[in-house]
Amino acid sequence: MSTAIENEVIYKAKLAKEASLEMQNKTTEEKNTALLAIAEQLLIDQAFILKENAKDIEYGHKLGLSESIIDRLMLNPERVKAMSDAIHLVIDLPDPIGEELDRINKDNGLIISKRRVPLGVLGMIYEARPNVTIDAATLSLKTGNTVLLRGSSSAKHSNMALVTSIHQALKRVQFPQNAVLLIEDTSRETAKTLFNLTEYLDLLIPRGGKDLIDLVVREASVPVIETGAGNCHVFVDATAKYDIVRPIVLNAKTHRPSVCNAIESLLIHDEFFNNYGKELLETVSIAGVKIYGDEKVCKVFPTAFKATKEHYAKEFSDLIISVKTVNSVEEAIAHINQYGTKHSECIVSETSKNVEQFLNGIDAAVVYHNASTRFTDGFEFGYGAEIGISTQKLHVRGPMGLPALTTTKYYVNGDGQIRL
């Protein structure tokens, strides 16, 4: 590891740690004032941000990145405004810091109060999407945390521009600028340095593809929250209504195929497939989706490619889907629990018994009945924004809003009690 890399990461981690001590005492009003300044500054700096983003888009095309990845990278006036608007939603949300979760009044007069407090210093490693820079920064600030950001090389100019804008806003309202810091070196070494900064980081959140998340979980000694890898499914039950199935499948696969809550696999009950399978596959294919299917799918739809176990396990993040026929809800549950990533799973059915069996039997952060998996999102869940979607079980699961970025502390008040 080069000294320069180590110096940037550790230097900024120290600054973030120092700033976190100052953040502990920031009031809700002060934090909201800082967030409002950021929302305003993004619009003021829009031309600069888009100019820098254009450099990343040009670089992405030179690298031959897929159109779905380019879409994740791209900013435009509408997306900048959406980021600004999302900050206003975060401002309007209740501040979880200081919330009393439990109170115990002891017979000896002690009063024990359990309250939410900031986690401290968050480390964020993420790929492509520059909007994550704003989501991570604003949610961290609202919860009294500081955040050390490390984006990917594909979004380097965009991330630097956004953090520059954030710093301008924080400076304007005399708020600690070191509460949000970006590691500008995007080499693998900087990421690996973050993995083991237990002296400075309280939590590490990877947000990106399965390979990135697996790497962080495997190698980090800093506590990690797994987020984002999304091999999501729609299971079409025998009693599903085609008029409901068609828009759900199309939305879940084609609305934004590069995001983690898009489906990668479609399971179809034999009875439904016999009646509507060919029609549904034609609809999906016309929408530009490449289909990998089992033997029955390929027989009915000859332009489909033969699916393998690797296809069933893959997060395509593109207009590609694996399709498998099953003969029961039990088979669908077993397949999803084997190949899914515990993200978002859907059943389309009119049979309440099967719906309950599916929703209870699937091991995932979010389960759906007759609705697109695309709703797994912090904004859609009312969190204003999200710092990621946790697919693990400790300490949070699903879209991570403000409460997910807190821990707890016990406050004990007495008047001279001693333990006998």
JOZIFEN-V268117 format. One record per pair of residues at least 24 apart in sequence whose ideal C-beta (glycine too) atoms are under 10 Angstrom apart, sorted by the first residue. I is the first residue (numbers start at 1). J is the second residue. Records with the same first field share a line. If there is no record, write none. Layout:
I->J ; J
//
This chain:
1->187 ; 189 ; 190 ; 192 ; 193
2->185 ; 187 ; 189
4->185 ; 189
5->183 ; 185 ; 187 ; 188 ; 189 ; 190 ; 192 ; 193
6->189 ; 190 ; 193
7->185 ; 193
8->181 ; 183 ; 184 ; 185 ; 190 ; 193
9->123 ; 148 ; 150 ; 183 ; 185 ; 189 ; 190 ; 191 ; 192 ; 193 ; 194 ; 197 ; 200
10->193 ; 194 ; 197 ; 199 ; 200
11->181 ; 183
12->148 ; 149 ; 150 ; 178 ; 181 ; 182 ; 183 ; 184 ; 200
13->121 ; 123 ; 146 ; 148 ; 181 ; 183 ; 193 ; 194 ; 197 ; 199 ; 200 ; 201
14->121 ; 178 ; 197 ; 199 ; 200
15->121 ; 146 ; 148 ; 176 ; 177 ; 178 ; 179 ; 181 ; 200
16->120 ; 121 ; 122 ; 123 ; 140 ; 145 ; 146 ; 147 ; 148 ; 149 ; 176 ; 178 ; 179 ; 180 ; 181 ; 197 ; 200 ; 201
17->120 ; 121 ; 146 ; 148 ; 178 ; 197 ; 199 ; 200 ; 201 ; 202
18->121 ; 146 ; 176 ; 178 ; 200
19->121 ; 145 ; 146 ; 147 ; 175 ; 176 ; 177 ; 178 ; 179 ; 180 ; 181
20->118 ; 119 ; 120 ; 121 ; 122 ; 140 ; 144 ; 145 ; 146 ; 147 ; 176 ; 178 ; 179 ; 200 ; 202
21->120 ; 146 ; 176
22->144 ; 146 ; 175 ; 176 ; 178 ; 179
23->97 ; 118 ; 120 ; 121 ; 140 ; 141 ; 143 ; 144 ; 145 ; 146 ; 175 ; 176 ; 178 ; 179
24->97 ; 117 ; 118 ; 120 ; 144 ; 145
25->144
26->95 ; 97 ; 118 ; 141 ; 142 ; 144 ; 175 ; 176 ; 179
27->95 ; 97 ; 98 ; 144
28->91 ; 94 ; 95 ; 96 ; 97 ; 98 ; 142 ; 144
29->95
30->141 ; 173 ; 174 ; 175
31->90 ; 91 ; 95 ; 97 ; 138 ; 141 ; 142 ; 143 ; 144 ; 175 ; 179
32->87 ; 88 ; 90 ; 91 ; 92 ; 93 ; 95 ; 141 ; 142
33->91 ; 169 ; 172 ; 173 ; 174 ; 175
34->91 ; 137 ; 138 ; 141 ; 142 ; 166 ; 169 ; 170 ; 172 ; 173 ; 174 ; 175 ; 176 ; 179 ; 180
35->87 ; 88 ; 90 ; 91 ; 137 ; 138 ; 139 ; 141 ; 142 ; 169 ; 170 ; 173 ; 175
36->87 ; 88 ; 91 ; 169 ; 173
37->87 ; 166 ; 168 ; 169 ; 170 ; 171 ; 172 ; 173 ; 174 ; 175
38->83 ; 84 ; 87 ; 90 ; 91 ; 134 ; 137 ; 138 ; 141 ; 162 ; 165 ; 166 ; 167 ; 168 ; 169 ; 170 ; 172 ; 173 ; 175 ; 180
39->81 ; 83 ; 84 ; 85 ; 86 ; 87 ; 88 ; 89 ; 90 ; 91 ; 134 ; 138 ; 169
40->84 ; 87 ; 165 ; 169 ; 172
41->84 ; 162 ; 164 ; 165 ; 166 ; 167 ; 168 ; 169 ; 170 ; 171 ; 172 ; 173
42->80 ; 81 ; 83 ; 84 ; 85 ; 87 ; 134 ; 162 ; 165 ; 166 ; 169
43->77 ; 80 ; 81 ; 83 ; 84 ; 165
44->84 ; 165 ; 168 ; 169
45->80 ; 161 ; 162 ; 164 ; 165 ; 166 ; 168 ; 169
46->75 ; 76 ; 77 ; 80 ; 81 ; 84 ; 165
47->77 ; 80
48->161 ; 162 ; 164 ; 165
49->75 ; 77 ; 79 ; 80 ; 83 ; 130 ; 157 ; 158 ; 160 ; 161 ; 162 ; 164 ; 165
50->74 ; 75 ; 76 ; 77 ; 79 ; 80 ; 158 ; 161
51->157 ; 161
52->130 ; 155 ; 156 ; 157 ; 158 ; 159 ; 160 ; 161 ; 162 ; 164
53->79 ; 80 ; 130 ; 155 ; 157 ; 158 ; 159 ; 161 ; 162
54->157 ; 158
55->156 ; 157 ; 158 ; 161
56->128 ; 130 ; 152 ; 153 ; 154 ; 155 ; 156 ; 157 ; 158 ; 159 ; 160 ; 161
57->154 ; 155 ; 157 ; 158
58->157
59->153 ; 154 ; 155 ; 156 ; 157
60->128 ; 154 ; 155
63->153 ; 154
65->128 ; 154
66->257 ; 258 ; 317 ; 318 ; 319
67->257 ; 258 ; 318 ; 319
68->128 ; 256 ; 257 ; 258 ; 259 ; 262 ; 316 ; 317 ; 318 ; 319 ; 320
69->127 ; 128 ; 129 ; 154 ; 209 ; 258 ; 317 ; 318
70->128 ; 154 ; 258
71->128 ; 129 ; 256 ; 257 ; 258 ; 259
72->127 ; 128 ; 129 ; 130 ; 131 ; 132 ; 154 ; 155 ; 208 ; 256 ; 258 ; 259 ; 317
73->127 ; 128 ; 129 ; 130 ; 131 ; 152 ; 154 ; 155 ; 158 ; 258
74->128 ; 129 ; 130 ; 158
75->129 ; 130 ; 131 ; 155 ; 158 ; 161 ; 162
79->130 ; 131
80->130 ; 131 ; 134 ; 162 ; 165
82->131 ; 134 ; 379
83->130 ; 131 ; 133 ; 134 ; 135 ; 138 ; 162 ; 385
84->134
85->379 ; 384
86->131 ; 134 ; 135 ; 138 ; 139 ; 378 ; 379 ; 383 ; 384 ; 385 ; 386
87->134 ; 135 ; 137 ; 138 ; 139 ; 141 ; 142 ; 384 ; 385
88->384
89->138 ; 378 ; 379 ; 382 ; 383 ; 384 ; 385
90->134 ; 135 ; 138 ; 139 ; 141 ; 142 ; 143 ; 378 ; 383 ; 384 ; 385 ; 401 ; 402
91->138 ; 142 ; 384
92->384
93->139 ; 142 ; 382 ; 383 ; 384 ; 385 ; 401 ; 402 ; 403
94->142 ; 402 ; 403
95->142 ; 143 ; 144 ; 402
96->142 ; 143 ; 144 ; 401 ; 402 ; 403 ; 404 ; 405 ; 406
97->142 ; 143 ; 144 ; 145 ; 402 ; 403 ; 405 ; 406
98->144 ; 406
99->403 ; 406 ; 408
100->411
101->403 ; 406 ; 408
102->408 ; 410
103->411
104->410 ; 412
106->412 ; 414 ; 417
108->414 ; 415 ; 417 ; 418 ; 419 ; 420
109->413 ; 414 ; 415 ; 416 ; 417
110->412 ; 413 ; 414 ; 415 ; 417 ; 419
111->411 ; 412 ; 413 ; 414 ; 415
112->410 ; 411 ; 412 ; 413 ; 414
113->409 ; 410 ; 411 ; 412 ; 413
114->408 ; 409 ; 410 ; 411
115->406 ; 408 ; 409 ; 410 ; 411
116->143 ; 144 ; 402 ; 403 ; 405 ; 406 ; 407 ; 408 ; 409
117->143 ; 144 ; 145 ; 406 ; 407 ; 408 ; 409 ; 411
118->143 ; 144 ; 145 ; 146 ; 202 ; 405 ; 406 ; 407 ; 409
119->143 ; 144 ; 145 ; 146 ; 201 ; 202 ; 203 ; 223 ; 395 ; 404 ; 405 ; 406 ; 407
120->144 ; 145 ; 146 ; 200 ; 201 ; 202 ; 203 ; 407
121->145 ; 146 ; 147 ; 148 ; 179 ; 181 ; 197 ; 200 ; 201 ; 202 ; 203 ; 204 ; 222
122->146 ; 147 ; 148 ; 149 ; 201 ; 202 ; 203 ; 204 ; 205 ; 225 ; 387 ; 405
123->147 ; 148 ; 149 ; 150 ; 183 ; 191 ; 194 ; 195 ; 197 ; 200 ; 201 ; 202 ; 203 ; 204 ; 205 ; 206 ; 216 ; 220 ; 222 ; 223 ; 224
124->148 ; 149 ; 150 ; 151 ; 182 ; 183 ; 194 ; 203 ; 204 ; 205 ; 206 ; 207 ; 387 ; 388
125->149 ; 150 ; 151 ; 152 ; 183 ; 190 ; 191 ; 194 ; 195 ; 204 ; 205 ; 206 ; 207 ; 208 ; 212 ; 213 ; 215 ; 216 ; 220 ; 224
126->150 ; 151 ; 152 ; 155 ; 159 ; 205 ; 206 ; 207 ; 208 ; 212 ; 227 ; 228 ; 387 ; 388
127->151 ; 152 ; 153 ; 154 ; 155 ; 206 ; 207 ; 208 ; 209 ; 211 ; 212 ; 213 ; 228
128->152 ; 154 ; 155 ; 158 ; 207 ; 208 ; 209 ; 258 ; 317
129->154 ; 155 ; 158 ; 159 ; 207 ; 208 ; 258 ; 259
130->154 ; 155 ; 156 ; 157 ; 158 ; 159 ; 160 ; 161 ; 162
131->155 ; 158 ; 162 ; 385
132->159 ; 162 ; 205 ; 207 ; 208 ; 385 ; 386 ; 387 ; 388
133->158 ; 159 ; 160 ; 161 ; 162 ; 163 ; 165 ; 166 ; 180 ; 182
134->159 ; 162 ; 163 ; 165 ; 166 ; 180 ; 385
135->207 ; 378 ; 379 ; 383 ; 384 ; 385 ; 386 ; 387 ; 388 ; 400
136->180 ; 205 ; 207 ; 385 ; 386 ; 387 ; 388 ; 405
137->162 ; 163 ; 166 ; 170 ; 179 ; 180 ; 181 ; 182 ; 385 ; 387
138->166 ; 180 ; 384 ; 385 ; 387 ; 402
139->378 ; 383 ; 384 ; 385 ; 386 ; 387 ; 388 ; 400 ; 401 ; 402 ; 404 ; 405
140->179 ; 180 ; 387 ; 402 ; 405
141->166 ; 170 ; 175 ; 176 ; 179 ; 180
142->384 ; 385 ; 401 ; 402 ; 405
143->387 ; 401 ; 402 ; 403 ; 404 ; 405 ; 406
144->179 ; 405 ; 406
145->179 ; 180 ; 202 ; 203 ; 387 ; 405 ; 406
146->176 ; 178 ; 179 ; 180 ; 181 ; 200 ; 202
147->179 ; 180 ; 181 ; 182 ; 201 ; 203 ; 205 ; 387 ; 405
148->178 ; 180 ; 181 ; 182 ; 183 ; 194 ; 197 ; 200 ; 201 ; 204
149->180 ; 181 ; 182 ; 183 ; 184
150->181 ; 182 ; 183 ; 184 ; 185 ; 186 ; 190 ; 191 ; 193 ; 194 ; 204 ; 206
151->182 ; 183 ; 184 ; 186 ; 207 ; 208
152->186 ; 191 ; 208 ; 212
153->185 ; 186 ; 187
154->186
155->186
156->182 ; 184 ; 185 ; 186
159->183 ; 184 ; 186
160->184
188->215
191->215 ; 216 ; 219 ; 220
192->216 ; 219 ; 220
194->220 ; 222
195->219 ; 220 ; 221 ; 222 ; 224
196->220 ; 221 ; 222
197->221 ; 222
198->222 ; 223
202->407
203->395 ; 405 ; 407
205->387 ; 388 ; 390 ; 400 ; 404 ; 405
206->388
207->260 ; 386 ; 387 ; 388 ; 389 ; 400
208->260 ; 388
209->260 ; 315 ; 317
210->260 ; 313 ; 314 ; 315 ; 317 ; 341
211->315
213->341 ; 388 ; 391
217->392
223->394 ; 395
224->392
225->387 ; 388 ; 389 ; 390 ; 391 ; 392 ; 394 ; 395 ; 396 ; 397 ; 400 ; 404
226->341 ; 342 ; 388 ; 389 ; 390 ; 391 ; 392 ; 393 ; 397
227->260 ; 343 ; 365 ; 386 ; 387 ; 388 ; 389 ; 390 ; 391 ; 392 ; 396 ; 399 ; 400
228->259 ; 260 ; 261 ; 315 ; 341 ; 343 ; 388 ; 389 ; 390 ; 391
229->260 ; 315 ; 340 ; 341 ; 342 ; 343 ; 389 ; 391
230->259 ; 260 ; 261 ; 262 ; 263 ; 264 ; 315 ; 317 ; 340 ; 341 ; 342 ; 343 ; 344 ; 365 ; 373 ; 376 ; 389 ; 391
231->260 ; 263 ; 264 ; 265 ; 312 ; 313 ; 314 ; 315 ; 316 ; 322 ; 336 ; 339 ; 340 ; 341 ; 342 ; 343 ; 344 ; 345
232->260 ; 261 ; 262 ; 263 ; 264 ; 265 ; 315 ; 336 ; 340 ; 341 ; 342 ; 343 ; 344 ; 345 ; 346 ; 364 ; 366 ; 368 ; 373 ; 374 ; 376
233->263 ; 264 ; 265 ; 266 ; 267 ; 312 ; 322 ; 324 ; 332 ; 335 ; 336 ; 339 ; 340 ; 343 ; 344 ; 345 ; 346 ; 347 ; 362 ; 364 ; 373
234->263 ; 264 ; 265 ; 266 ; 267 ; 268 ; 321 ; 332 ; 344 ; 345 ; 346 ; 347 ; 348 ; 368 ; 372 ; 373
235->265 ; 266 ; 267 ; 268 ; 269 ; 324 ; 326 ; 329 ; 331 ; 332 ; 333 ; 335 ; 336 ; 345 ; 346 ; 347 ; 348 ; 349 ; 354 ; 358 ; 362
236->266 ; 267 ; 268 ; 269 ; 271 ; 272 ; 273 ; 276 ; 277 ; 280 ; 325 ; 326 ; 332 ; 346 ; 347 ; 348 ; 349
237->267 ; 268 ; 269 ; 271 ; 272 ; 326 ; 328 ; 329 ; 332 ; 347 ; 348 ; 349 ; 350 ; 351 ; 354 ; 355 ; 358
238->268 ; 269 ; 270 ; 271 ; 272 ; 273 ; 274 ; 275 ; 327 ; 328 ; 329 ; 349 ; 350 ; 351 ; 354
239->269 ; 271 ; 272 ; 348 ; 349 ; 350 ; 351 ; 352 ; 354 ; 355
240->268 ; 269 ; 271 ; 272 ; 276 ; 347 ; 348 ; 349 ; 350 ; 351 ; 354 ; 370
241->272 ; 276 ; 348 ; 349 ; 350 ; 370
242->272 ; 275 ; 276 ; 279 ; 280 ; 283 ; 348
244->348 ; 349 ; 350 ; 370 ; 371
245->272 ; 276 ; 280 ; 283 ; 348 ; 349 ; 370
246->276 ; 279 ; 280 ; 283 ; 284 ; 348
247->283 ; 372
248->346 ; 348 ; 368 ; 370 ; 371 ; 372 ; 373 ; 374
249->280 ; 283 ; 284 ; 287 ; 289 ; 321 ; 323 ; 346 ; 348 ; 372
250->280 ; 283 ; 284 ; 286 ; 287 ; 289 ; 372
251->371 ; 372 ; 373 ; 374 ; 375
252->321 ; 344 ; 346 ; 368 ; 371 ; 372 ; 373 ; 374 ; 375
253->284 ; 287 ; 288 ; 289 ; 316 ; 319 ; 320 ; 321 ; 372 ; 373 ; 374
254->284 ; 287 ; 288 ; 289 ; 319 ; 321
255->372 ; 374
256->317 ; 374
257->288 ; 289 ; 316 ; 317 ; 318 ; 319 ; 320 ; 321
258->316 ; 317 ; 318 ; 319
259->317 ; 373 ; 374 ; 376 ; 377 ; 389
260->315 ; 317 ; 341 ; 343 ; 344 ; 373 ; 376 ; 377 ; 388 ; 389 ; 391
261->343 ; 344 ; 366 ; 372 ; 373 ; 374 ; 375 ; 376 ; 377 ; 380 ; 389 ; 399
262->315 ; 316 ; 317 ; 318 ; 319 ; 321 ; 344 ; 372 ; 373 ; 374 ; 376
263->316 ; 321 ; 322 ; 343 ; 344 ; 345 ; 346 ; 372 ; 373 ; 374
264->311 ; 312 ; 313 ; 314 ; 315 ; 316 ; 317 ; 318 ; 320 ; 321 ; 322 ; 339 ; 340 ; 341 ; 343
265->292 ; 307 ; 311 ; 312 ; 313 ; 314 ; 315 ; 316 ; 321 ; 322 ; 323 ; 324 ; 335 ; 336 ; 339 ; 340 ; 345
266->291 ; 293 ; 297 ; 321 ; 322 ; 323 ; 324 ; 325
267->312 ; 322 ; 323 ; 324 ; 325 ; 326 ; 329 ; 331 ; 332 ; 333 ; 335 ; 336 ; 345 ; 346 ; 347
268->293 ; 294 ; 296 ; 297 ; 323 ; 324 ; 325 ; 326 ; 332 ; 348
269->325 ; 326 ; 327 ; 328 ; 329 ; 331 ; 332 ; 348 ; 349 ; 354
270->296 ; 325 ; 326 ; 327 ; 328 ; 331
271->325 ; 327
272->325 ; 348 ; 349
273->297 ; 300 ; 323 ; 324 ; 325 ; 326
274->300 ; 325
277->301 ; 323 ; 325
280->323
281->321 ; 323
284->319 ; 321 ; 323
285->321
287->319
288->319
289->316 ; 318 ; 319 ; 320 ; 321 ; 323
290->316 ; 318 ; 319 ; 320 ; 321
291->320 ; 321 ; 322 ; 323
292->316 ; 320 ; 321 ; 322 ; 323 ; 324
293->321 ; 322 ; 323 ; 324 ; 325
294->322 ; 323 ; 324 ; 325 ; 326
295->324 ; 325
296->323 ; 324 ; 325
297->322 ; 323 ; 324 ; 325
298->323
300->325
309->338 ; 339
311->339
312->336 ; 338 ; 339 ; 340
313->338 ; 339 ; 340 ; 341
314->339
315->341 ; 343
328->354 ; 357
329->353 ; 354 ; 355 ; 356 ; 357 ; 358 ; 361
330->354 ; 357 ; 358 ; 361
332->357 ; 358 ; 361 ; 362
333->357 ; 358 ; 359 ; 360 ; 361 ; 362 ; 363
334->361
336->361 ; 362 ; 363 ; 364 ; 367
337->361 ; 362 ; 363 ; 364
340->364 ; 391
341->365 ; 391
342->366 ; 390 ; 391 ; 392 ; 393 ; 397
343->373 ; 376 ; 389 ; 390 ; 391 ; 398
344->368 ; 372 ; 373 ; 374 ; 375 ; 376 ; 377 ; 389 ; 391 ; 398 ; 399
345->373 ; 376
346->370 ; 371 ; 372 ; 373 ; 374 ; 375
347->371
363->391 ; 393
364->391 ; 397 ; 398
365->389 ; 390 ; 391 ; 392 ; 393 ; 396 ; 397 ; 398 ; 399
366->391 ; 397 ; 398 ; 399
375->399
378->402 ; 404
//
